[in-house]
Amino acid sequence: MNSTNKIRTLNDLKTPKGHLLLGNLKAFKKKDKHRKLEDWSKLYGALYTIRLGHIKALVSTDSEFNRTILTQRPEGFRRLSKINEVLLEMGVQSVFNAEGENWKRQRKIVAEALNVKKVKGFYPVINKRATQLINKIETYSDSNDSVDIIDDFISFTIDVTTEIAFGYQLDTVNKKSDSFQEHLELIFPLINERITAPLPLWRWFPNKRDRQLKDSLKSIEVIIQKCIEEAKIKVKNNPVLQEKPSNFLEALLIESSKEETVFDDKTLYGNVFAMLLAGEDTTSNTLSWTLYYLAQYPDIVSKIRTEAIDVYQNNQVPEAFNQLSQLKYTSGAIQEAIRLKPTTPMLFFQANEATIIQDLKVPKDTLIIVQNGFGQIQDEHFSKPELYDPKRWLKNECPVYQNHSPKLVRAFGGGPRLCPGMNLSLAEMTTVISGICKHFDMELAVSKTEVHENFAFTVLPENLKIRFSKVSK
């Protein structure tokens, strides 16, 4: 509450100057829009407004204000309605875009299908795919070529997620062509384009890509629906799967039957599709940003390598899921990359009803841009915030820095809608980073200033080129 205890309105907040009609829309379309909003926060305060055409949006870099919004979901706030609109138009009904009671009905089942026990059962897939990735990187070290590593991380996450989601096996890492993968490559970019488009031109003037998207969505649906029917038979005839489902789809079928609210085929399809969508870019981008830092700190790579040798000796990557919890320094390296380069620094919400947070009146349907990434690089929350140092995440050592606020890092969201895929993503990243550092030294093949942030659906590194060299045994 401010010193006068007066309730403020959005009109009391400062707004950056902008175009008469477009407002701040031009700046908001830039690739580094999240950094622009952070810069404005330094000028206009932790709470301010921007104009996106005729829409006034509230921007918050206030950590406590943001926490309140996250913890009051889904009753108080919902995801930006346009996200749900675009996904429903594509036939995706899932826990990712559901709200209210529909979300509650799905959430418990999806969370159970991706709990730690289930992810442990899925780990052989991660192990196999990570080994393929390590073998691929070895070819780069042999040729001494620099590589845009994000492409390989995207392939890895697609291969892992598709197999774990519904048992469909790809080999994208080794560039083996598959129609399913080709459809995904078309679908994912267009989802982002439609969510960020100012007008839904595809509804009125569909172009060639829009027509291809329609065909690809239909093809994907046919493949997944066939897998759904096969999974139903498999689960029914194999009692062992009740305790150890081999993939997410089987786990969904088993968990939903326990709740006596069996998902219909549309909801099953939607959640499998949403897992493919959510499991691809956030994980691959975080892996890429982690290597961006590791390529600059050979001493940290060496420490991760020592830890890997201690934990899983002669194996290429961690052999068992239980070994991941022992890779504490590796985990710290990933957490530092998440802190400094969060792939989802901005979250978009709308108020379900008029409310007051702190001393600010927030009208119903207000668009709120939650800037989670800002607090992670402030000295009041993390001492020496600009420094990449995995040690700050090691609990068993004396405090390395005075300020350390781990709860402020919300890479997987927060409150009731914490991402159910968190355990799976962390398992993938820990396995891959540990395996790469065990076998390779690395260096940036470009200056670090030539690597740029691009905020698409998530923040990805542009022009990240790395050169690998194999470690002699």
C-alpha positions as CSV (number, residue, x, y, z in Angstrom):
1,M,0.0,0.0,0.0
2,N,1.3,3.5,-0.8
3,S,1.9,6.1,1.9
4,T,-1.6,7.7,1.5
5,N,-3.4,4.3,1.4
6,K,-5.2,5.6,-1.6
7,I,-6.5,3.0,-4.1
8,R,-4.9,3.7,-7.5
9,T,-6.4,3.0,-10.9
10,L,-4.7,2.1,-14.2
11,N,-5.0,5.8,-15.2
12,D,-2.8,6.7,-12.3
13,L,0.1,4.7,-13.7
14,K,2.7,6.0,-16.1
15,T,2.6,5.0,-19.8
16,P,5.5,5.3,-22.3
17,K,5.0,7.7,-25.1
18,G,3.8,6.0,-28.3
19,H,2.1,6.5,-31.7
20,L,-1.2,8.3,-31.6
21,L,-3.1,5.3,-33.0
22,L,-0.8,2.3,-32.5
23,G,0.5,3.3,-29.0
24,N,3.5,1.2,-28.1
25,L,2.7,-1.6,-30.5
26,K,5.8,-1.0,-32.7
27,A,8.2,-1.6,-29.8
28,F,6.2,-4.6,-28.7
29,K,6.7,-6.3,-32.0
30,K,10.5,-6.3,-31.6
31,K,12.4,-9.6,-31.0
32,D,13.6,-8.3,-27.7
33,K,10.3,-6.9,-26.5
34,H,10.8,-8.4,-23.0
35,R,13.9,-6.4,-22.6
36,K,12.2,-3.2,-23.8
37,L,9.5,-3.7,-21.1
38,E,12.2,-4.2,-18.5
39,D,13.9,-0.9,-19.6
40,W,10.5,0.9,-19.3
41,S,10.1,-0.5,-15.8
42,K,13.3,1.3,-14.8
43,L,11.8,4.5,-16.1
44,Y,8.1,4.2,-15.1
45,G,8.1,1.9,-12.1
46,A,7.3,-1.7,-11.3
47,L,3.7,-1.2,-12.4
48,Y,2.9,0.8,-15.5
49,T,0.7,0.6,-18.6
50,I,1.3,0.3,-22.3
51,R,-1.1,0.8,-25.3
52,L,-1.3,-1.9,-27.9
53,G,-3.5,-0.2,-30.4
54,H,-6.8,0.4,-28.6
55,I,-6.0,-2.0,-25.8
56,K,-4.5,-0.7,-22.5
57,A,-2.3,-3.4,-20.9
58,L,-0.9,-3.5,-17.3
59,V,2.8,-4.4,-17.1
60,S,4.2,-5.7,-13.8
61,T,7.8,-6.4,-12.8
62,D,6.7,-6.4,-9.1
63,S,7.5,-9.8,-7.8
64,E,4.9,-9.9,-5.1
65,F,2.2,-8.5,-7.4
66,N,3.1,-11.3,-9.9
67,R,3.0,-13.9,-7.2
68,T,-0.5,-12.8,-6.3
69,I,-1.7,-13.2,-9.9
70,L,-0.2,-16.7,-10.2
71,T,-1.6,-18.0,-6.9
72,Q,-5.1,-16.6,-7.7
73,R,-5.4,-18.7,-10.8
74,P,-7.6,-20.1,-12.2
75,E,-10.4,-18.3,-10.2
76,G,-9.0,-14.8,-10.3
77,F,-7.0,-14.8,-13.6
78,R,-7.0,-16.7,-16.8
79,R,-4.4,-17.1,-19.6
80,L,-4.7,-14.6,-22.5
81,S,-8.0,-15.6,-24.2
82,K,-6.4,-15.4,-27.7
83,I,-4.1,-18.4,-26.8
84,N,-7.2,-20.6,-26.1
85,E,-9.0,-19.2,-29.1
86,V,-6.2,-20.2,-31.5
87,L,-5.7,-23.6,-30.0
88,L,-9.4,-24.5,-29.9
89,E,-9.6,-23.4,-33.6
90,M,-6.9,-26.0,-34.2
91,G,-8.9,-28.7,-32.3
92,V,-6.7,-28.6,-29.2
93,Q,-8.7,-29.1,-25.9
94,S,-6.1,-29.6,-23.2
95,V,-5.0,-28.7,-19.7
96,F,-2.7,-26.1,-21.3
97,N,-5.5,-23.9,-22.6
98,A,-8.4,-25.0,-20.4
99,E,-9.8,-22.7,-17.7
100,G,-12.1,-23.0,-14.7
101,E,-13.7,-26.3,-13.9
102,N,-12.6,-27.8,-17.2
103,W,-9.0,-27.1,-16.2
104,K,-9.5,-28.6,-12.7
105,R,-11.0,-31.8,-14.2
106,Q,-8.0,-32.3,-16.4
107,R,-5.2,-31.0,-14.2
108,K,-5.2,-33.7,-11.6
109,I,-5.2,-36.5,-14.2
110,V,-2.4,-34.9,-16.3
111,A,-0.3,-34.1,-13.2
112,E,-0.6,-37.8,-12.1
113,A,0.4,-38.9,-15.6
114,L,3.6,-36.9,-15.4
115,N,4.6,-37.3,-11.8
116,V,8.1,-38.3,-10.7
117,K,7.2,-42.0,-10.6
118,K,5.9,-41.9,-14.2
119,V,8.8,-39.9,-15.5
120,K,11.1,-42.5,-13.9
121,G,9.4,-45.1,-16.0
122,F,9.8,-43.0,-19.1
123,Y,13.6,-42.5,-18.4
124,P,14.8,-45.2,-20.8
125,V,13.5,-43.1,-23.7
126,I,15.5,-40.1,-22.4
127,N,18.6,-42.2,-22.0
128,K,18.3,-43.6,-25.5
129,R,17.7,-40.3,-27.2
130,A,20.4,-38.4,-25.2
131,T,22.9,-41.1,-26.3
132,Q,21.9,-40.5,-29.9
133,L,22.5,-36.8,-29.4
134,I,25.9,-37.3,-27.9
135,N,26.9,-39.5,-30.9
136,K,25.7,-36.8,-33.2
137,I,27.8,-34.1,-31.5
138,E,30.8,-36.4,-31.7
139,T,30.6,-36.1,-35.5
140,Y,30.9,-32.3,-35.1
141,S,34.0,-32.6,-32.9
142,D,35.6,-35.0,-35.5
143,S,35.2,-32.4,-38.3
144,N,35.8,-29.4,-36.0
145,D,32.8,-27.7,-37.5
146,S,30.9,-25.0,-35.7
147,V,27.2,-25.8,-35.3
148,D,24.0,-24.0,-34.6
149,I,23.2,-26.4,-31.7
150,I,19.6,-25.3,-31.2
151,D,18.6,-27.3,-34.2
152,D,19.9,-30.5,-32.6
153,F,18.3,-29.7,-29.3
154,I,14.9,-29.2,-31.1
155,S,15.4,-32.5,-32.8
156,F,16.2,-34.2,-29.5
157,T,13.2,-32.8,-27.7
158,I,10.9,-33.7,-30.6
159,D,12.2,-37.3,-30.6
160,V,11.8,-37.6,-26.8
161,T,8.5,-35.9,-26.5
162,T,6.8,-37.7,-29.3
163,E,7.9,-41.1,-28.1
164,I,7.0,-40.4,-24.4
165,A,3.7,-38.6,-25.4
166,F,2.2,-41.5,-27.3
167,G,4.8,-44.0,-28.3
168,Y,5.5,-42.7,-31.8
169,Q,9.2,-43.1,-32.6
170,L,11.1,-40.5,-34.7
171,D,14.8,-40.1,-35.4
172,T,14.9,-36.4,-36.1
173,V,18.4,-36.1,-34.5
174,N,19.8,-38.2,-37.4
175,K,17.7,-36.3,-40.0
176,K,15.6,-39.4,-40.9
177,S,12.6,-38.0,-42.7
178,D,9.1,-38.7,-41.3
179,S,5.8,-37.2,-42.4
180,F,4.8,-36.6,-38.7
181,Q,7.9,-34.6,-38.0
182,E,7.4,-32.6,-41.2
183,H,3.8,-31.7,-40.1
184,L,5.1,-30.6,-36.7
185,E,7.7,-28.3,-38.4
186,L,4.9,-26.5,-40.1
187,I,2.4,-26.4,-37.2
188,F,4.6,-25.0,-34.4
189,P,5.7,-21.8,-36.1
190,L,2.2,-21.0,-37.3
191,I,0.8,-21.4,-33.8
192,N,3.1,-18.7,-32.6
193,E,2.4,-16.5,-35.6
194,R,-1.4,-16.7,-35.0
195,I,-1.2,-16.1,-31.3
196,T,0.9,-12.9,-31.9
197,A,-1.0,-11.7,-35.0
198,P,-2.9,-8.4,-34.5
199,L,-5.7,-9.7,-36.8
200,P,-6.8,-13.2,-37.7
201,L,-6.3,-12.8,-41.4
202,W,-6.1,-16.6,-42.0
203,R,-9.9,-16.8,-41.3
204,W,-10.7,-14.4,-44.1
205,F,-7.9,-14.7,-46.5
206,P,-6.2,-18.1,-46.0
207,N,-2.9,-18.4,-47.9
208,K,-1.0,-21.5,-49.0
209,R,0.6,-22.0,-45.5
210,D,-2.8,-21.8,-43.9
211,R,-4.2,-24.5,-46.2
212,Q,-1.1,-26.6,-45.5
213,L,-1.6,-26.2,-41.8
214,K,-5.2,-27.5,-42.1
215,D,-3.9,-30.6,-43.9
216,S,-1.1,-31.1,-41.4
217,L,-3.4,-30.8,-38.4
218,K,-5.7,-33.4,-39.9
219,S,-2.8,-35.8,-40.6
220,I,-1.5,-35.4,-37.1
221,E,-4.9,-36.0,-35.6
222,V,-5.3,-39.2,-37.7
223,I,-2.0,-40.6,-36.4
224,I,-2.6,-39.7,-32.8
225,Q,-6.2,-41.0,-32.8
226,K,-5.0,-44.3,-34.2
227,C,-2.5,-44.5,-31.4
228,I,-5.3,-43.7,-28.9
229,E,-7.3,-46.7,-30.1
230,E,-4.3,-48.9,-29.9
231,A,-3.4,-47.7,-26.4
232,K,-6.9,-48.4,-25.2
233,I,-6.6,-52.0,-26.2
234,K,-3.1,-52.3,-24.9
235,V,-4.0,-50.9,-21.5
236,K,-7.0,-53.2,-21.2
237,N,-5.1,-56.3,-22.1
238,N,-1.9,-55.7,-20.2
239,P,-2.3,-55.4,-16.4
240,V,1.4,-54.5,-15.9
241,L,0.7,-51.1,-17.5
242,Q,-1.5,-50.1,-14.7
243,E,1.6,-49.6,-12.5
244,K,4.2,-48.9,-15.3
245,P,2.6,-47.2,-18.3
246,S,5.1,-46.9,-21.2
247,N,4.0,-43.5,-22.3
248,F,2.0,-40.4,-21.3
249,L,-1.1,-41.5,-23.3
250,E,-1.3,-44.8,-21.5
251,A,-0.8,-43.0,-18.2
252,L,-3.7,-40.6,-19.1
253,L,-6.0,-43.5,-19.9
254,I,-5.1,-45.2,-16.6
255,E,-5.4,-42.1,-14.4
256,S,-8.6,-40.9,-16.0
257,S,-10.3,-44.2,-15.4
258,K,-9.5,-44.0,-11.7
259,E,-11.3,-40.7,-11.5
260,E,-14.4,-42.1,-13.3
261,T,-14.1,-39.2,-15.7
262,V,-12.6,-40.9,-18.7
263,F,-11.3,-38.3,-21.2
264,D,-13.1,-38.4,-24.5
265,D,-11.0,-38.8,-27.6
266,K,-10.9,-35.1,-28.3
267,T,-9.4,-34.3,-24.8
268,L,-7.0,-37.2,-25.1
269,Y,-5.8,-35.9,-28.5
270,G,-5.6,-32.3,-27.2
271,N,-3.4,-33.2,-24.2
272,V,-1.1,-35.3,-26.3
273,F,-0.8,-32.5,-28.8
274,A,-0.3,-29.9,-26.1
275,M,2.5,-32.0,-24.6
276,L,4.3,-32.0,-28.0
277,L,3.8,-28.2,-28.2
278,A,4.9,-27.4,-24.6
279,G,7.7,-30.0,-24.5
280,E,9.6,-28.8,-27.5
281,D,10.7,-25.2,-27.5
282,T,11.0,-24.4,-23.7
283,T,13.4,-27.4,-23.2
284,S,15.4,-27.0,-26.3
285,N,15.8,-23.3,-25.8
286,T,17.0,-23.7,-22.2
287,L,19.5,-26.4,-23.3
288,S,20.8,-23.9,-25.8
289,W,21.1,-21.0,-23.4
290,T,22.9,-23.3,-20.9
291,L,25.5,-24.2,-23.5
292,Y,25.8,-20.5,-24.4
293,Y,27.2,-20.0,-20.9
294,L,29.1,-23.2,-20.5
295,A,31.0,-22.4,-23.7
296,Q,32.3,-19.3,-22.0
297,Y,33.3,-21.1,-18.7
298,P,35.5,-24.1,-19.3
299,D,36.2,-24.4,-15.6
300,I,32.4,-25.0,-15.0
301,V,32.4,-27.6,-17.8
302,S,35.3,-29.4,-16.1
303,K,33.4,-29.5,-12.8
304,I,30.3,-30.9,-14.4
305,R,32.5,-33.5,-16.1
306,T,34.1,-34.6,-12.8
307,E,30.6,-34.9,-11.2
308,A,29.4,-37.0,-14.2
309,I,32.4,-39.4,-13.9
310,D,31.8,-39.8,-10.1
311,V,28.1,-40.5,-10.6
312,Y,27.9,-42.8,-13.6
313,Q,31.5,-43.8,-14.4
314,N,31.9,-45.2,-17.9
315,N,28.4,-44.7,-19.2
316,Q,27.8,-42.2,-21.9
317,V,24.9,-40.5,-20.1
318,P,23.2,-41.2,-16.7
319,E,22.1,-44.8,-16.9
320,A,19.3,-44.6,-14.2
321,F,16.8,-41.9,-13.3
322,N,17.9,-42.0,-9.7
323,Q,21.4,-40.8,-10.7
324,L,20.0,-37.4,-11.8
325,S,19.4,-36.2,-8.2
326,Q,23.2,-36.7,-7.6
327,L,24.1,-34.3,-10.4
328,K,23.7,-31.2,-8.2
329,Y,26.3,-29.0,-9.9
330,T,24.8,-29.8,-13.3
331,S,21.4,-28.9,-12.0
332,G,22.9,-25.6,-10.7
333,A,24.3,-24.8,-14.1
334,I,20.9,-25.3,-15.7
335,Q,19.2,-23.2,-13.0
336,E,21.6,-20.4,-13.6
337,A,20.8,-20.4,-17.3
338,I,17.1,-20.4,-16.5
339,R,17.7,-17.4,-14.1
340,L,19.7,-15.3,-16.6
341,K,17.9,-16.4,-19.8
342,P,14.4,-17.5,-19.0
343,T,12.6,-18.8,-22.0
344,T,9.3,-17.5,-20.7
345,P,10.1,-14.1,-19.2
346,M,6.6,-12.8,-19.9
347,L,3.3,-14.4,-19.2
348,F,0.0,-13.0,-20.4
349,F,-3.2,-13.0,-18.3
350,Q,-6.6,-11.5,-18.1
351,A,-8.6,-10.7,-14.9
352,N,-11.8,-12.8,-14.6
353,E,-13.3,-10.2,-12.3
354,A,-12.5,-6.7,-11.0
355,T,-10.1,-6.9,-8.1
356,I,-7.6,-4.9,-6.0
357,I,-4.0,-6.1,-5.7
358,Q,-1.9,-4.2,-3.2
359,D,-3.2,-0.6,-3.8
360,L,-4.2,-1.0,-7.5
361,K,-7.7,-1.5,-8.8
362,V,-7.6,-4.0,-11.7
363,P,-10.8,-4.0,-13.9
364,K,-12.3,-7.1,-15.3
365,D,-10.7,-8.4,-18.5
366,T,-7.6,-6.3,-18.0
367,L,-4.7,-7.6,-20.0
368,I,-1.8,-8.1,-17.6
369,I,1.8,-8.8,-18.8
370,V,3.6,-10.5,-15.9
371,Q,7.4,-9.8,-16.3
372,N,8.9,-12.7,-14.3
373,G,12.4,-12.4,-15.7
374,F,13.1,-8.9,-14.3
375,G,13.4,-9.8,-10.6
376,Q,15.8,-12.6,-11.4
377,I,18.5,-10.2,-12.5
378,Q,18.1,-7.6,-9.6
379,D,20.7,-7.5,-6.8
380,E,18.0,-7.3,-4.1
381,H,17.1,-10.9,-5.1
382,F,20.4,-12.3,-6.3
383,S,23.7,-10.9,-5.3
384,K,26.0,-10.3,-8.3
385,P,23.0,-11.0,-10.6
386,E,24.9,-10.6,-13.8
387,L,27.4,-13.4,-12.9
388,Y,26.8,-17.0,-14.1
389,D,27.6,-19.2,-11.1
390,P,26.1,-22.6,-10.5
391,K,27.4,-22.6,-6.9
392,R,24.6,-20.3,-5.8
393,W,22.2,-23.2,-6.2
394,L,24.1,-25.7,-4.1
395,K,22.3,-26.1,-0.8
396,N,25.0,-28.2,1.0
397,E,27.6,-25.4,0.9
398,C,27.8,-22.2,2.9
399,P,25.9,-19.4,1.3
400,V,27.9,-18.1,-1.6
401,Y,26.0,-14.9,-2.0
402,Q,24.1,-12.8,0.5
403,N,20.9,-12.5,-1.6
404,H,19.4,-15.6,-3.0
405,S,15.6,-15.9,-3.8
406,P,15.0,-19.2,-5.6
407,K,11.2,-19.0,-5.4
408,L,11.4,-15.9,-7.6
409,V,12.5,-18.1,-10.6
410,R,9.3,-19.2,-12.2
411,A,10.4,-21.0,-15.3
412,F,7.6,-23.5,-15.0
413,G,5.0,-21.0,-13.8
414,G,3.7,-20.9,-10.3
415,G,0.7,-21.4,-8.0
416,P,-1.9,-24.0,-8.9
417,R,-0.9,-24.0,-12.6
418,L,2.7,-25.0,-12.1
419,C,3.7,-26.8,-15.4
420,P,2.9,-30.5,-15.0
421,G,5.8,-31.3,-17.4
422,M,8.5,-29.8,-15.1
423,N,9.9,-33.2,-13.9
424,L,10.2,-34.5,-17.5
425,S,11.9,-31.3,-18.8
426,L,14.4,-31.2,-15.9
427,A,15.2,-34.9,-16.4
428,E,15.9,-34.3,-20.1
429,M,18.1,-31.2,-19.5
430,T,20.1,-32.7,-16.7
431,T,20.8,-35.9,-18.7
432,V,21.9,-33.9,-21.8
433,I,24.0,-31.2,-20.2
434,S,25.8,-33.8,-18.0
435,G,26.5,-36.0,-21.0
436,I,27.7,-33.3,-23.3
437,C,30.1,-31.9,-20.6
438,K,31.4,-35.3,-19.8
439,H,32.5,-36.0,-23.4
440,F,33.3,-32.5,-24.9
441,D,35.0,-29.2,-24.4
442,M,33.2,-26.4,-26.2
443,E,33.7,-22.8,-27.2
444,L,31.6,-20.1,-28.8
445,A,32.3,-19.9,-32.5
446,V,31.0,-16.3,-32.5
447,S,31.4,-13.4,-30.1
448,K,28.9,-13.6,-27.2
449,T,27.6,-10.2,-28.3
450,E,26.6,-11.8,-31.7
451,V,24.1,-14.1,-30.0
452,H,20.8,-12.4,-29.7
453,E,17.5,-13.1,-27.9
454,N,14.5,-13.6,-30.1
455,F,11.1,-13.6,-28.3
456,A,8.8,-15.8,-30.4
457,F,6.5,-18.0,-28.4
458,T,9.5,-18.4,-26.0
459,V,12.9,-16.8,-26.0
460,L,15.4,-18.5,-28.3
461,P,19.1,-17.7,-29.0
462,E,19.8,-16.5,-32.5
463,N,23.2,-17.2,-34.1
464,L,24.4,-19.5,-31.3
465,K,27.2,-21.3,-32.9
466,I,29.4,-23.7,-30.9
467,R,32.5,-25.7,-31.7
468,F,33.0,-29.0,-29.9
469,S,36.2,-30.9,-29.2
470,K,36.2,-34.4,-27.8
471,V,37.8,-35.0,-24.4
472,S,40.7,-37.4,-24.5
473,K,40.3,-40.4,-22.2
